[in-house]
């Protein structure tokens, strides 16, 4: 067991086996914990406090409970300058792994149906903001402050262009990082969504653009992104908004 766990968390994981998880782009340390006394199969994330971090992920999981399949929060707390998030383990694999990856067109359509279902949730009481102004505010913090940095200057120019032509919010509940590894399926059924640190109420094209990018990245052909959009409903897709969020994704 990890020696530095908070006193309130240690008894829950006593006797457990900690397996580090290296997948994903999150800066958090992630462990799958099995055979612990209280919670025999769960995930532990450890990270410093940061914008769009573990506190936001915990809030999203709590808000989704009873609304949509997502991990249940078993423990959330802060100790020694770190945040600790313990959640249940969901069954299934990401949409780009195992048997799921061998049926890319079917998976593209299943992703569209899952996302449509997520976007149908009423988000009137959602405490998490994914509006265009909120996303732009966060994006600005990701730009190099040095005017002598060519990449930073280019990003600042793009940020100004995006700020000048913001799309309407028309808020739905957005995952915020609706990429294939973060959507789990088993035997052709959705089992849940994970890694919700960017979740919140915002424009549907945030998720649509990211999923299209992920389909191209993981399956390598444009036709799978086309199948995804066809299944989601082309009448609900605005190409201009897709490009805006695709450009914004550079900052995340």
N, C-alpha and C positions, 0 to 999 in steps of 0.2 A: 504494500500500500504506500502511496505517496506520503512522505514524512511531514509535509508542510500544509496539509489540509486543515481548514478551520476546525476548532473543537466541536462545533455543532454539526459538522458534516462527517467527521471521521467515523462516528459510530454507525452511520448509515451504510458505509462502504467497507466495514471491517471484514476481512477475509476475502475480499474481492481480488480478481486478477485484472490488472490495468494494461490494456493494449493500446499503444499510441496509434492514432489515425493520421496518416500523412496526406490524404486526399484533400482537395479543395484549396482555396486561396485565402482562407481566413487566417489572420495573425494569431488567433487563439490556439492554445494547446488543447488538443482533443483526445480523449481516451474513451474506449469502450470498456466498461466495467462489468465483468461477469462473476457470478458465484458469490456476490457479497451477501452478508447476512440479511439485510433489510430489503435491498433492491437488487435482485440477482441478474438483471440485464438492463443496463442503462448507459447513457453517455454523459461524460463530464467534460465541460469546457472551462478553461481558465484563461483569463486575459486581464489586462489593465483596463480601467475605464477609458472609453473612447467614444466619439460620435458613432452612431450606428453600430453599437457593440452589443455585449451580452445583455445589458439592461433592456435594450429595445427588443432583442430576440425573446427574452423572457416575457415581456409585455405582450408581444404578438402571439406567443403560444397560449398565454392565459386568455387573451381576447378570443382566440379561435376555438377554445374548448367548447364543445357542444355545437359548434357551427360548421367545422370542417376538420378532417383528419390531420392532426399535427401532433408533435411530441407534447406530452404533459409535463409541466414543471414540477419536479419533486423537491428541489431546493434551489434557492437563489440567495446569495449573500456576498458580502465584501469582508475581506480580512487581509491585513498586511499589504495593502495597496493593490490587491487583485480582486476581481470579481469571479465568483464560482457559480456555474449554472449546471444543474443536474437534471436531466430529462429522461423520460422513458425511451426505450429503443423501439422503433417501428419495424414491422416486417417489410420485406420486399427489397428491391434494388433500384438504383437510379435508372432513368429511362435509357441511358447509354451503356448499361452494363449487362453482361450475361445474356440470357434469352431475350431480354427486351431489345438489345442492340441488333439482334438478328432479324428483326421485323421493323425496319425503320419507317416505312410508310404507315403501317398500322400504329406504331408508337407515336408518330407525328399527329395522327388523328385523335388518339387517346389523350395526348397532351392538350390538344385543343379543347376537348370535352371537359377535361379536368379544370383548365383555366376558365372556361366559360362558367362552370359551376362556381369557381372561386369568385369570379367577378359579379355573380348574381347576389352575393351576400350584401345585406344592408350594412353600410359602414357609417351610419349616422352617429353612432356612439364610439367609433374607433378613435383611440387617443393618439394615434401615430400619424404623422403628417408626411405624405409623399407628394404634396402639391408641387407644381413647377417652381414657385419661389423657394420652397424649402429645399428642393433638390439642387437648385442653382446656388443657394447659400452654402450647402455642403460642398458642392463642386468647387466653389471659389477657394475653400480651404485646402484643396488638393493641388493648387497651382503653385509652382515655385515662386517665392517672393523676389527672386533675383531678376532684375530687368536685363542682366547680361546673359541669362540662360535662354538660348534660342527656343528650346522646347517650351519653356515657361511662357515666353512671349507669344508663341503660336497658340498655346492653350488659352491665354488671356484674351486673345483676339476672338477665338471661338466662343469663349464664355460671353463676351460682349454681344456677339451675333445672336447667340441663343437667348440671352436676356431680352433682346430687342423684339423677338418674335415668339413669345411664350404661347404654347397651346392652352386652350381652356382645360380646366381640371376634370369636370364631369366625373366626380370621384367614384371609384369602385375600390374594393379591397385589393391591393396589389401585393404580390409576394415580394417584389423588388429585385429579386435575382432568380427569375423563373428559367433557370438553365436545367439541362437534362439531368445532371447528377442530383439536383435538389427535389426531384419529383419521383416518388417511389411507386413501383407497381409490382404485383405478384400474381401470377396466373391470370394475366389480362385484366386485373382489377387495380384501381388506385388504392394505395395503402396510406399515403400521406405526403406532406410537404415538409421539408426540413431547411435549416439554415435561414432563419427568418429575421436576421439582423437588419435588413433593409426594407422590411414590410411596412405598409401603411396605406392610407387612403389617398388615391391619386388617379391619374389618367391611365386607362387600360393599356395604352400604347407603350408604357414603361415595360410591362410584362411581355407584350406581343413582340416588341423589337428584340428583347433579350432572348426570347425563345427561338425566334427566327435565326439570330446569330448562332445560338447554341446548336440548332439543328444543322446549319451549314458546317459549323466547326466539327461536330461529332460524327455526322453522317456524310459530309462531303459533297452533297448535291443540292442544288437550288430547289429541285422538285419536292423535296421533303418539307421545306419551308412553305412552298406553295400549297401542299396538301394540308398543312397545319392551318394556314389562313383560310383555305376553302372550308375546312371543317368548322373553324371558329365562326365564320360568317363574314364574307367580304363587305357586306353592307355595314359592318361595324368597324371597318378598318379605314383609316385616313392615311394615305401615303405620305402626306406632308408631316403628320404627327409621328409616323414611323421614323422618318428621317431625323426629326428633331431629337427623339429619344435615342436613336442610334448614335447620333453625334454626342449627346450628353453622356452616353455610356463610356466614352473615352476617359471620363474623370473618375470612374468607379473601379 
